[in-house]
Each structure stands twice: as C-alpha cells, then as structure tokens.
Amino acid sequence: MNRIVVVAGPTASGKTAIAVQLAQHFGGEVVSADSIQIYKELNIASAKPSVEEMQGIPHHMLDFVSPFDRFSVAEYVKQAKVCIDGILDRGHLPIIAGGTGLYISSLVDNVEFAESEMDTAVRDRLWQEAEEKGIEILYDRLLTIAPKAAANIHPNNQKRVIRALEIFETTGMTLTEQNERSKLNPSPYDPFMVMLCPPRELLYERIEKRVDNMVAEGLFEEAKALKEMGLSKELQSMQGIGYKEVFDYLNGDVSREECIEEIKKATRRYAKRQLTWFRRDERYLWINPLEEGALQKILEAFTWKNP
C-alpha cells in the first residue's frame, strides 16, 4: 500500500503550518481537504493558504472550482486520487491536510461512488426544493429514511442533507449503508493520521483572532465583490462560514458588529462539530500543535510507524 500522511483538525488549529513542515522534512506535496478552499475567488473567509504560507511546497485541490458550480464528495475523491498518484509517481510523500472530515474519510477509506450519483438531475431538484420549501423539510425526510445518517449531519447543513438524500434516491441505499459496502474494497493507502487539537480555550482565542484578521484583510469587501459577480447566499460555495453572514449584513439584515460576532460564534460551533467528527476515528494521533516539540512528536511517531 502507498503511504500517505493526513493532517486533520478543526479550523484555526494550524494545519497548513504543520503540513508544510512535514512536506519540507519528508519531501512531500500537500493535497487540500477543504470543501470551501476548492473554490476560485473565495480566499479570505476560507483561509486559503497564501503563497508565503505554502513556502514553495506544491499544494493541490485548491482554487479550481467556479463558485457558481456544485462540487460533490465523489468528485473530490476522484480528483484527489489523481493528485496523489501524480505525487507518488514523482517519488514524493502525499500529505492530505484539511478539516473537511467527509473528504478525508471518503478518500482514505476508498469510499466508492456509483456513476449514477454523478447525475446532477436529482441533485438539482433537491436544491430547488430546499430553496422553495426550506432545508427543514428535507432534513425531516432524511430522518425518516436514514436516522443514523441524519444524526451525523447538522440540520442546517444543506450540502450534506441533500447529498445524503441524493445517494438514497440514486442507489436505494442510505449513506451509512453505502459507506459500509464501499469499505469492503481495500484502500490503496497506508495512512499515518495526525489530529491537531489545541486546548479549547486557546483554540477559541485563535478563532477570534482569525476572524478579526479576516475582517482586517478585507472579508467584507471580498464578499461584496462576490455578490456583485452574481453569487447568491443559496449557492453551495456560499455555505462557507463568513460569506453567508456577510451577505446578511450586505442585505441590511444585521449590523456589521452583529455580523462579525455571528461569524465567530458559527466558527466555534463548526470547530466543535469537527472535533466530534474526528473523535470517531481511532486511527488519529492527537497532538497539541501549540505545545513545544509538537512537530518532533509527529516525526517520531511517523518514524516508529514507518521504520
């Protein structure tokens, strides 16, 4: 099996810095696993790594999807595998880095998606229904069809609710059933998986600082430009935290101060959900990235696993 490294963690946990350091040490390339950083033009709220932060390390799966387009987990897995194959062919170590747990688990566990799921007709109908009737109607339907899958999805997460319903309608299986079946197919990867988790108080402080920095860097101006491009709050790309809240401000629904505070609250809630997701996978080595010697601990653990 091909060795890969996974650097996961909640937002603002320092994944980019650690991934770059590991890539420098091992001669690696980074494959992003972030469902918002895939989009072009969405730079500030997505915390897309800058050229300076990349430090010359090749990064893949960033900045390549139009913000007007939808992008599925199946499409992510398919394209990420191509990137990984290329990295391995170059004799480098693939380092998967990001906070979108569904992307990571689907890639690492070789989840396979039926071709029928790539048909956008069902997806488009479900998105239209969500816009006309509200996501609550679709979530209630999912609760009835697949309560186990629904329990792992936030009721307001339109993308994942619609994805789960889409899979059921096109395959006759729930997302859980499909994942279990696909796991029967052996993964081509031998993953060394690291979970970055600062103490909660420090993580929340980093989130507060990150949001303040985003505002200073031009978050409101970026969102205004996106709106002027014709992007609407209902688009999949605009579900990222920061954009939908600023759209509410631009529409006159909240004040600037209320908007900033809501972004901070939403980011803290998201970080909590990310931690819940990653705790379910016992393969992760949990590391406090703010602790002295954190990188050395990761390197020692990797050396032990890969003598």
Number of C-alpha atoms within 10 A of each C-alpha: 9 13 14 20 24 24 26 30 26 28 26 23 25 21 24 22 15 19 27 24 17 21 20 14 10 14 14 25 26 28 24 27 27 22 24 25 25 24 24 15 17 23 19 23 23 21 16 19 17 11 11 8 12 16 13 11 18 14 19 19 19 18 16 12 17 14 20 16 10 16 18 15 18 19 13 19 22 14 14 20 16 10 19 23 15 13 20 16 10 11 11 17 21 25 27 29 25 25 27 20 20 16 23 24 15 19 23 21 19 20 22 17 19 12 10 11 19 16 12 12 10 19 21 14 13 20 21 13 15 19 13 9 11 14 21 14 12 20 25 15 15 23 15 11 16 19 16 15 18 23 11 13 18 13 18 13 12 22 19 20 26 23 19 21 25 25 21 19 14 16 15 12 18 22 20 15 14 18 18 12 13 17 14 11 12 11 16 15 16 13 20 19 23 22 23 25 22 21 12 12 9 13 20 20 12 17 22 19 14 17 22 16 13 18 17 10 13 13 22 23 13 19 25 17 13 18 16 10 10 8 17 17 16 14 17 18 26 23 19 18 18 25 26 20 26 27 22 15 19 17 9 10 13 16 13 16 9 14 20 22 16 17 22 21 16 15 22 20 11 16 22 14 16 18 19 13 17 22 12 9 11 9 13 18 17 18 17 17 21 16 10 9 11 14 18 10 15 20 15 11 14 16 10 9 9 9 5
